[in-house]
Amino acid sequence: MAKEEIKKLIEDSKKSLEQDHKKSSQSIKDELQSFKRKTLDQI
């Protein structure tokens, strides 16, 4: 493999990981908000 190919693969992987991180962190935040609402409703 050429250095350029490896560089491109690394960049693509980095972008993919960043997107996955954003999605999962947003999902966690949404679940936390939902949990807070349910807890407040119970009180």
PyMOL commands that set and color helices and strands:
alter all, ss='L'
color gray80, all
select helices_A, chain A and resi 3-42
alter helices_A, ss='H'
color red, helices_A
deselect
rebuild
show_as cartoon
